[in-house]
Amino acid sequence: MHILHIDSSPRRESHSRELSAAIAEKLLEVAPGASITRRDLGFEPLPHTVANYAAALASPATLAAPPKGSLDISEALIREVEAADVVVIGTPMHNFAIPSVLKAWIDQILRVGRTMMSTPAGKVGMLRDRPVFIGVASGGVFTGDQANQPDFLTPYLSLALSSIGLKTQQFIPLEATAFLDREQAPLAREKALAALDLTVMGELRGVDGCHAVRSGTGKPYREALPHAPESVVPGAP
Ligand SMILES: Cc1cc2nc3c(=O)[nH]c(=O)nc-3n(C[C@H](O)[C@H](O)[C@H](O)COP(=O)(O)O)c2cc1C
C-alpha cells in the first residue's frame, strides 16, 4: 500500500503537521508494509499558476495543444496522487479557508480532460476513488455550537477533491489551537484522532508491494519524517 502525505503549514511547530503525521502513523499501524511519499507544500511551495499553464487551460483547443512543458508540474503531481492508495493532508485554516500553498496544488491537480470531465451536469471526476484523510488545525472554532466563524475550508476542499473522483474523505479538525499550550497539544490531538474511522482501510489491506520508509528505524513515523519531499517535480524551483 502506498500513502501520499501532504503538509501545507508554513510552521515547523505546526498542529496540522503533528495531526497529519499522527494520522499517517495510525495508517501504518493497520498497514505496516505501506510506503509513503511526502509532498511538503509548506516548506517547499509549488509555483503559483504561471502564464503557460493558464494558457494551456484556457480552452479545449489550448488543452489539446498545450504550450511545450506547460503541463509538466501538473502531470507529476497528478501521478503522485494516482500512485497513492491513500492520501493524508495536513492543513491549517487560513482566513476561513485553505492556505494558498494548498490551493496552488489544487490548481495543478484539477485539470479538465485529465482528472475531471466537464459535462452539462457539472464536473465528473476521472480518478479512481481512494480514501483521503484531512487533518485541519484552526486557531479558533469552526464546527458545532461553539463555532465563531464561517468554514469555507471544509466545503471547498471537499468539493475540489470530489470533483476529480476522490470522494471518500474524512476531515479531522483540531480546533482552538490558539488556546493550547505545548503540554495540552498532545491530548487535544488524541481527542481529535478519536474521530478517525479506519474501517475503509480494511478494504485496502490486500494492497501491497512497497516497502515502508520508516522500516528498520524503530522510531515513530513523525520522527523519521524528512523535511524535504521525496519525489521531485520537474521544473519546480
Ligand atoms: C494567515 C493566517 C490566517 C489565519 N486564519 C485563521 C482563521 O480564519 N480561523 C482560525 O480559526 N484560525 C486562523 N489562523 C490560525 C491558524 O489556523 C492556527 O494557528 C493553526 O494552528 C495553524 O495551523 P498550524 O499549527 O498547522 O500552522 C490563521 C493563521 C494565519 C497565519
The ligand as an SDF file (V2000), in Angstrom:
LIG
                    3D

 31 33  0  0  0  0  0  0  0  0999 V2000
   -2.6050   33.9220    7.8220 C   0  0  0  0  0  0  0  0  0  0  0  0
   -3.3540   33.2050    8.8980 C   0  0  0  0  0  0  0  0  0  0  0  0
   -4.7260   33.1970    8.8670 C   0  0  0  0  0  0  0  0  0  0  0  0
   -5.4330   32.5210    9.8670 C   0  0  0  0  0  0  0  0  0  0  0  0
   -6.7860   32.4740    9.7850 N   0  0  0  0  0  0  0  0  0  0  0  0
   -7.4910   31.7700   10.6970 C   0  0  0  0  0  0  0  0  0  0  0  0
   -8.9000   31.6320   10.5800 C   0  0  0  0  0  0  0  0  0  0  0  0
   -9.5390   32.1360    9.6630 O   0  0  0  0  0  0  0  0  0  0  0  0
   -9.5450   30.9050   11.5060 N   0  0  0  0  0  0  0  0  0  0  0  0
   -8.8970   30.3120   12.5550 C   0  0  0  0  0  0  0  0  0  0  0  0
   -9.5430   29.6610   13.3650 O   0  0  0  0  0  0  0  0  0  0  0  0
   -7.5480   30.4060   12.6760 N   0  0  0  0  0  0  0  0  0  0  0  0
   -6.8350   31.1110   11.7550 C   0  0  0  0  0  0  0  0  0  0  0  0
   -5.4730   31.1840   11.8750 N   0  0  0  0  0  0  0  0  0  0  0  0
   -4.7980   30.4550   12.9690 C   0  0  0  0  0  0  0  0  0  0  0  0
   -4.3530   29.0610   12.4860 C   0  0  0  0  0  0  0  0  0  0  0  0
   -5.4180   28.3380   11.9380 O   0  0  0  0  0  0  0  0  0  0  0  0
   -3.7700   28.2800   13.6460 C   0  0  0  0  0  0  0  0  0  0  0  0
   -2.6070   28.9290   14.1310 O   0  0  0  0  0  0  0  0  0  0  0  0
   -3.4430   26.8470   13.2520 C   0  0  0  0  0  0  0  0  0  0  0  0
   -2.9260   26.1660   14.3660 O   0  0  0  0  0  0  0  0  0  0  0  0
   -2.4590   26.8510   12.1110 C   0  0  0  0  0  0  0  0  0  0  0  0
   -2.0900   25.5370   11.7410 O   0  0  0  0  0  0  0  0  0  0  0  0
   -0.6040   25.0250   12.0030 P   0  0  0  0  0  0  0  0  0  0  0  0
   -0.4500   24.9800   13.5150 O   0  0  0  0  0  0  0  0  0  0  0  0
   -0.5650   23.6970   11.3960 O   0  0  0  0  0  0  0  0  0  0  0  0
    0.3320   26.0070   11.3690 O   0  0  0  0  0  0  0  0  0  0  0  0
   -4.7460   31.8640   10.9050 C   0  0  0  0  0  0  0  0  0  0  0  0
   -3.3530   31.8790   10.9090 C   0  0  0  0  0  0  0  0  0  0  0  0
   -2.6640   32.5330    9.9270 C   0  0  0  0  0  0  0  0  0  0  0  0
   -1.1550   32.5000    9.9420 C   0  0  0  0  0  0  0  0  0  0  0  0
  1  2  1  0
  2  3  1  0
  2 30  2  0
  3  4  2  0
  4  5  1  0
  4 28  1  0
  5  6  2  0
  6  7  1  0
  6 13  1  0
  7  8  2  0
  7  9  1  0
  9 10  1  0
 10 11  2  0
 10 12  1  0
 12 13  2  0
 13 14  1  0
 14 15  1  0
 14 28  1  0
 15 16  1  0
 16 17  1  0
 16 18  1  0
 18 19  1  0
 18 20  1  0
 20 21  1  0
 20 22  1  0
 22 23  1  0
 23 24  1  0
 24 25  2  0
 24 26  1  0
 24 27  1  0
 28 29  2  0
 29 30  1  0
 30 31  1  0
M  END
$$$$
